[in-house]
Amino acid sequence: MPRALVVIAALLLAACSGSGGSTTPTIALIVPPAPPPIQTAGTIVFGTSVDVRTMTVANPAITFSTADLVGWVAVLSDSISGTSVTVTIASIDANGVQTTVTTEPVAFANPGDHQLAHRPDNVLALLGVGTYVLRYVRPGDAKVLAVGTVSITP
């Protein structure tokens, strides 16, 4: 039973039961946690467990410690239309200013591919504490095919 229905049922039960005297039911507001990032076209989803065969991330998150091995799956918004894309990692400072940290080519065997997976490793932790944006860009027309933001904490 969904959490909201359980809360409503408990409140109704509490309001209906009692010793016959008048009581005012107490209503507790339960706020669910923010949903985890989902894998949709044009996004990069991060996690500590990546299945490169099914291109899925178990327990996706956006914040990791420097001790975590972090991987990701990028679901491209369009085909790569070639044999490589460029991955760019930029740091984001407190004012939102982005500074490119690295840009590397990523080879593909199939120009029609729409997904790629990066096995968990310490690449992001080696960049240090901070917030980073990853972009996969098609070199031919500089179209951003997928983007994701991740934070690394101590």
C-alpha positions, 0 to 999 in steps of 0.5 A, spaced: 500 500 500 502 506 498 505 510 504 500 516 503 494 511 503 497 508 510 498 515 513 491 517 511 488 510 513 492 511 520 489 518 521 482 515 519 482 509 524 485 514 530 479 519 529 474 513 529 477 510 535 477 512 542 473 512 548 467 516 546 470 523 548 471 528 543 479 528 541 482 532 535 486 528 531 493 530 530 495 530 523 503 528 521 506 531 515 510 526 511 514 528 506 518 523 501 525 523 500 526 526 493 526 521 487 533 519 485 535 521 478 532 517 472 535 514 466 532 519 460 534 521 453 540 526 454 542 524 461 547 521 465 546 517 471 551 516 476 552 510 481 556 506 485 553 499 481 553 500 474 551 494 469 554 495 463 551 489 459 544 492 461 546 499 461 543 501 468 545 504 474 543 501 481 541 506 486 543 512 482 545 518 486 548 525 485 553 525 491 559 521 493 565 521 497 572 521 495 572 514 497 566 511 493 568 508 486 563 512 481 560 509 474 555 512 470 550 511 464 549 516 459 543 515 455 544 519 448 539 524 446 541 522 438 546 517 435 553 519 435 553 519 427 560 517 427 565 512 431 567 517 437 564 522 442 568 527 446 567 527 454 568 533 457 568 534 465 568 541 468 568 543 475 563 548 477 565 553 482 560 557 488 558 562 483 556 557 478 562 558 473 564 552 469 572 550 468 574 545 463 578 539 467 579 534 462 576 533 455 577 526 452 575 522 446 571 516 447 571 511 441 564 507 439 564 501 434 557 502 432 555 509 430 548 508 431 549 507 439 545 511 444 547 509 450 554 508 454 556 505 460 562 507 465 564 502 470 565 504 477 572 507 478 576 513 482 576 518 476 571 523 479 574 522 486 581 523 483 579 530 481 577 532 488 572 535 492 567 539 488 561 539 483 562 537 476 558 536 470 560 531 465 558 532 457 558 527 451 558 531 445 558 529 438 564 532 435 561 533 428 556 538 430 558 540 437 551 537 439 551 535 447 548 528 447 548 527 454 549 531 461 549 530 468 552 533 474 555 530 480 558 532 487 564 529 490 564 530 498 570 528 503 
